[in-house]
Amino acid sequence: MKGLFVLATVLPVMILSWLAGGLVRRWAMERRFYDHPSQRKDHARPVPLGGGLAIWFAVVAPLLTLQWIAQYYPVWLQSQLPMELALHVDGLRSSVGSLMLLLGLATMAMLLGFADDCWRLPWQLRLTCQFVIAAIAVGGGEWKLTLYVSQPWVTSCISVIWIVMLVNAFNMMDNMDGLSSGCAAIACAALMAILLWGPNPEAKGPQWFLAGLLGVILGANLGFLYHNASPARLFMGDAGSYFLGFCLAVVTMQASYASYQPGTWHATLAPLLIMAVPLYDMLSVLWIRSREGRSVFQADRRHFSHRLVARGLARPYAVVTIHLLSTTCCLAAVLLHRVDNLGAGLIVVIVSCVLGVIAMLESGGETAT
């Protein structure tokens, strides 16, 4: 049942994203909407931009269609679904407001990124808009991280920062062919596995709605990777990275990982482990820029992938290395709900050691230009 659910949510969207990516690529070439090579970018030739539009469409169109069917033809939809899923159609109908808010804010993030792709907005404007969108998500949608903190305002502030951090983390990782979209796909797969095979600690069952949402995002990424894998024929641009970062940030906050029962709190560390590699890349780059006395918002080639290339790895191998590292962290996160507090502590230590080893191995690449 769960395997069929994964196929049903991922495969059609993957095909849709692949088709949309081809159309966007043709549109970008006709309008000469390219990402041109520069001292800060690795590609040797202009590459069409706008892949984020394809990812956005492949996510939004199926979700809106499903919500419309559930709203106006619930009986027919229930008759087409297995009993285990048919029971949740009424819940899907009642969640229309939450879904519309999520898609609306994600679309705003995508449009902000697309505007930056077109006109290179100043970082102050981009960051301000990101915080506004994140604040609306936390305040209006009441989507917050599970922190077990007594002061609600602390949880709200950290949740806003979490959204902005992931938006920028996936944006900063989008510096080599297939890197950011591949890491997003790996994160989606890990989160989907947790929500399907790690039962909701409160409802004692799979979190079907959020798992389906992740399946749609996963399919959109896989379809786009056909165009974005090395050598890339289409870039997602800021439109795609902003959209993916926002969606993944919100989903990680909406999901349930632990109950208020003793011995389950450690499962809430799953989002942090799943996002460990994008966050490591962002924080290490910011540290390097700050240490060198430059603005942390000044784009450069000091990213994790660039430092691996400076150590001798070919670009495709650097991307695969980061994907494997991300997979390792995600597999550790999937295990969290199956271990006790001691096991969770060991998992966190193992992930920290892996990141530490990688930091030591690739630190010699910091002097690259």
N, C-alpha and C positions, 0 to 999 in steps of 0.2 A: 504493500500500500504506500509506504513512505517513498520507496524507490520510484514508483509510478508518479507520485506527486512531484518529485524532483524533476523527472523527465517532462511532465506536463507543464511545469512552470518555466523550465530553463530552455528547452529545445525550440518551441515556437518563437520565443523572444529572441533567441540567438539568430534564427533565420531572419526575423524582422530587422534586427540590428545590422546584420550582414547586408541586406538589401538596402536599408536606409543609408548605410555607410557608403555604398557604391553611388547612390544618388547624390549624396552630399559631396562626395569627391568630385563628381562630374560638375556639380554646381559651382564648387570652389574653383575648379580649373577654368570654367567659362568666365568667371568673374575675377580671375587672377587673385584669388584670396589665398595667399601663400604665407608660410612661415619661412623667412629667408635666412640663410646662414649668416652667422656673425661670430665675433670672438668669444661670445658666451654660449654658443650653440654648436653642437657636434655635427649636425647633418651637413653634407657637402653640396646639396642641391636644394632648391626651393621645394617644399612639401605642402600640399593643400591643407588648409586649416578647416575647422568646422566640424570635426568628428564628434564634438560634444553635442551638437544638435541631433546627430543620429542616436547617440546613447540616450539623450533626453526623450526623444520620440519613442524609442523602443521600450522605455520604461513607462512613460505616461500613457501612451495610447492603449496598451493592454489593460492597465489598471483602471482607467476611466471606462473602458468598455465593460469590464467585469462588474464594476460598481453600478453602471447603468442597467445591466441585465439583472443584477441582484435587486435593484431598486424597483424596477418595473415588471420584471418577470420572475419573481422569486420561486413560484411553484414550478415553473419549467426548469429553472436552474437546479432546484432540489432534486428533480426527477432525473437529471443528467449526472448527478454526483453520487459517489459511494455514500452509504449511510453515515459513515464517520465524518465526512465533510459536509453532507447535507444539513446536519444538525447546526452548523455554524453559519448558515446563510443569513439568518436573522441577525446574528452578531455582525456580519459583514454590512448589512443594511444600516444598522445603528451606528456604524463607524464612519459613515459617509463624511461627517464634518471633520473628523480627525484626518481622514485620507486627503480631503480637499485642501486642508491647511498644509499638510506635509507636501503635497505636490505643488501647491501655490508657492510656498517658501522655497522649495527646491528649484522651481522655475525662476524665481527671482535671483537665486544664487547663480543659476546657469546664465541668465541674461546679464548679470553683472560681469561674469567671466567673459561672455561674448563681447560685451562692450570694451573690455580690456583687450581682447584679441584684436578688435578693430581700431581702437584709438589709444591704447596704452595709457590707461588712467593713472593718476598719481597714487602712490601707495596709501596716502592719508585717506583719500576718498574710498579706495577699495576696502581698507581695514574698517573704516567707520561703517560702511554698508554691511560688511560681514557681521559686525557686532550687533547692528540693528536687526538683521535677519535672525541671528542667533537669539537675541533677547525676545523677539516675538515668538519664536519656537518654544522657548522655556517658559515665558510668561503666559502666552495665549494657549499653547498646546499643552502646557504643564508637563513637558517631557524633561525629565531630570535624571541625573545619574543616581544610582543607589549607593549612598555613602554612609548611612547610619550616623548622620550628624544631627544634633539636636536643634541647631539653628538653621531654619529653612533658607535664609538668605545666603548662607555659605554654600549650600548645595546648589542654589540657583546660579550664583556667580561662577562656581566651578563648572557647571553645566554649559554656561555660555562660552567660557574659555575653551572647554572641550570641543565644542562645535567649531569655533574659529581655528583652533589648532589643527583639527583634522582636515578642514577645508584647505588650509595652507600646506599641510603636510603632503597631501596628495597632489597639490599643485606643484610643490617643489620637487616631488619625485618624478614629475613628468618631464624628464630631461634626456631620456634615451628610449629607443623604439621598444614599445611594449612593456615598459617598466611600471608605470603608474597603473595602467589598466590591468596588468597581470597581478599586481599586489592587491588591487581592489577585488579582483575575481577570487583570489585565494582567501581574502578576509570574508567575502560573502559566503564561500563554501564552508568555512569553519563556523561562522555564526549560524548558518543554516543547519549544520550538523548538530550544534548545541541545542537549537530550538526544537529540532525534530526528535533527536535521540537522547537528549537530556531533558526529561520531562519538566514541565513548569512546576516549580516547588510548591505553588499554591493550588493550581488546578489539577495537578498530577496528570498532565497530558501534554501532547505536543502543542507548541504555539503556532498553529497553522497559518494565521494571517500574516504574522511577521516573517515566518519561514517562506511563505509564498512571495512576499515582497522582496526578500533577499534573493529568491530564485529568479525573479524578473530582472533584478539588477545584475545578477550573475550572468544570465543569458545575454543581456545587453553588452556586457563586457566581453564575453567570449565571441560574440558576433563582430564586435568592433576590432578585436585582436587580429582578425583575418586581414584587416587593412592596416593595422598598426604594428604588427610584428615585423622584425628586421628582415629586409629593408622596408621601412614604413612608407606607405603610399598615402596615408592620411593621419593627421595629428588631431587629438581631441581638443587641444588648446585649453585655455583657462575655463572656457564654458563647460567642458567635460569634467575637469578636475574639481572645480567648485561644486558641480552638481553631485558627483560621486562622494566627495568628502562630506557634504552636508547630509546626504541620504544615509550614509553609513554611520555618521555621528548620531543622528536621530534614532535610527534603528537600534543602535547599541544602548541608547537610553530607554527606549520603550520596552525592550525585552526584560524578562524576569530570569534571574540567574540563581537567586537564593531566597529563602524565606526568612522569617524572623526567628526561626528555631535555631538553637545553638548548634555550632558545627557546620553551618552552611554559608557563612559570610564570605569565605574565601572564593566562592564561585563568582562573586562580583568582580574579581580581578580579570575575568575572561576578556572583556573589551580592551583592557590595557595591554595584555599579552598579544592579542590579535593585531593590535595597531603598533606593536613595539618597533617594528622596522621603519614604517613611515615616520613615527615620532623620533626615532633615533637619527634618521637622516636629517630631519628638520632641526632638531636641537643641536646636533653636531655642526651643522652648517652655520647656525646662528652663533655658536661658540667660536668657531674659527674666524668669522667675520668680525666679531667683537674683539677678539684677541689681537687681530691685525689692525685694529683701530679704524675699521670701515663701518659704514652704515649696515645694519643687519638686513635692510631692505634692498641693498645693492646686489643685483643678480651677478653670479659668477659661475665658475666651474670648480667649486669646492665640494660638490655633493658626494655622497657615499659612492655612487656609481663612477663618478669621475676619479675619485681617489683609488678605486679598484683598477681602473684603466691605467692610471699612473703607476701602479704596481706591476703592470705587465699583462693584465687580462685584456683580451679583445672585448669590444663593446658587447657583442651578444653573450659572451661568457660572463661578463660582469652582471648583466641583466638576469641571467639564469642563476648566478650565485645569490643575488638578492632575493629572487623568487624562492630559492631553496631555504634561505635563512628565514624568510617570512613564513614558509610552510612549516618549518620547525617550531617557530613560536606559536603558530596557529594550532598545531597538533598538541602542543603543551596546554593550550587554553581549552581544547576539547576535553582533556582529561580532568580538568579541575573539579567538575561536579562528581567525579567518581572517587575522589580521594578525601582523606581527612585533612585537618589543619596542618599536620606535619608534612603530609604528602604535598599539599599546596605550597608550603614553604620551600620544599625541595624543588618543585617545579619552577618557582620564581627564581631561585638561586641558579638553576640550570640555564634558564633563559638569559639571566644576567651574565653568567659566565660566557655563554655563546656570543653575546653582544660585546663583551669585554675582549674576547679573543679576536673577533673581527676588527674591533677598534685598534688593537695592537698591530694586526697584520696589515691593515690598510692605512695606518697613520703616516707612513712614509710618502703617501701620495699627496699630502697636503701642500707640498711645494709646487705642485703642477700648475700650469697656467693654461 
